[in-house]
Amino acid sequence: MAALLQQAQKMQADLMTAQQELSDARLEGTAGGGLVTATVTGAGELVGLVIAPAAVDPEDTETLADLVLAAVRDANGRAQRQTAERLGPLAGGAGGLGGALGLPGLG
């Protein structure tokens, strides 16, 4: 039983480390052939947005809005894939212990 508890504590520590690394990560998504670039953290928080002057048409703000949304979605998709890749093996190896360890979405 002690070995199982020790293994669970190590898994929890590994998960916390991975979560911290993910929250520190910066991922970019683009739209319009690079006209708009969005940067998000591994947690999906938007931390940067670059809009090329060529994307700005005062007569067509809808297209710009669509490009911004597409870039943010692309960046968030990359963040989600990185999260799944990074946490997947740790969560899967927990044998369902994630919930028991108080880790959301892992139980």
KADAPE-V781903 format. One record per backbone hydrogen bond with DSSP energy under -0.5 kcal/mol. NH is the residue of the N-H (numbers start at 1). CO is the residue of the C=O. E is the energy in kcal/mol with one decimal. If there is no record, write none. Layout:
# KADAPE-V781903
nh: [NH | NH]
co: [CO | CO]
e: [E | E]
This chain:
# KADAPE-V781903
nh: [5 | 6 | 7 | 8 | 9 | 10 | 11 | 12 | 13 | 14 | 15 | 16 | 17 | 18 | 19 | 20 | 21 | 22 | 23 | 24 | 25 | 27 | 29 | 31 | 34 | 35 | 35 | 36 | 37 | 38 | 39 | 40 | 41 | 42 | 42 | 44 | 47 | 48 | 50 | 52 | 52 | 55 | 56 | 57 | 60 | 64 | 65 | 66 | 67 | 68 | 69 | 70 | 71 | 72 | 73 | 74 | 75 | 76 | 77 | 78 | 79 | 80 | 81 | 82 | 83 | 84 | 85 | 86 | 87 | 88 | 88 | 89 | 91 | 92 | 93 | 94 | 95 | 96 | 97 | 98 | 100 | 101 | 102 | 103 | 104 | 106]
co: [1 | 2 | 3 | 4 | 5 | 6 | 7 | 8 | 9 | 10 | 11 | 12 | 13 | 14 | 15 | 16 | 17 | 18 | 19 | 20 | 21 | 40 | 38 | 36 | 31 | 31 | 32 | 31 | 50 | 29 | 48 | 27 | 45 | 22 | 25 | 41 | 39 | 39 | 37 | 35 | 50 | 52 | 53 | 55 | 57 | 60 | 61 | 62 | 63 | 64 | 65 | 66 | 67 | 68 | 69 | 70 | 71 | 72 | 73 | 74 | 75 | 76 | 77 | 78 | 79 | 80 | 81 | 82 | 83 | 83 | 84 | 85 | 87 | 88 | 89 | 91 | 92 | 91 | 94 | 106 | 96 | 97 | 99 | 98 | 102 | 103]
e: [-2.3 | -2.5 | -2.4 | -2.4 | -2.3 | -2.1 | -2.4 | -2.3 | -2.2 | -2.7 | -2.6 | -2.4 | -2.2 | -2.5 | -2.7 | -2.1 | -2.4 | -2.4 | -2.2 | -1.6 | -1.1 | -3.0 | -2.5 | -1.8 | -0.5 | -0.8 | -0.6 | -1.9 | -2.6 | -2.9 | -2.7 | -2.7 | -2.0 | -1.4 | -1.0 | -2.1 | -3.1 | -1.6 | -3.0 | -3.3 | -0.5 | -2.3 | -1.6 | -0.8 | -2.6 | -1.0 | -2.5 | -2.4 | -2.4 | -2.5 | -2.5 | -2.5 | -2.4 | -2.5 | -2.6 | -2.4 | -2.5 | -2.7 | -2.5 | -2.0 | -2.2 | -2.6 | -2.3 | -2.4 | -2.5 | -2.6 | -2.5 | -2.7 | -3.2 | -0.5 | -1.7 | -0.6 | -3.4 | -3.1 | -1.7 | -1.0 | -1.2 | -0.6 | -1.0 | -0.8 | -0.5 | -1.8 | -1.3 | -2.7 | -0.7 | -1.5]
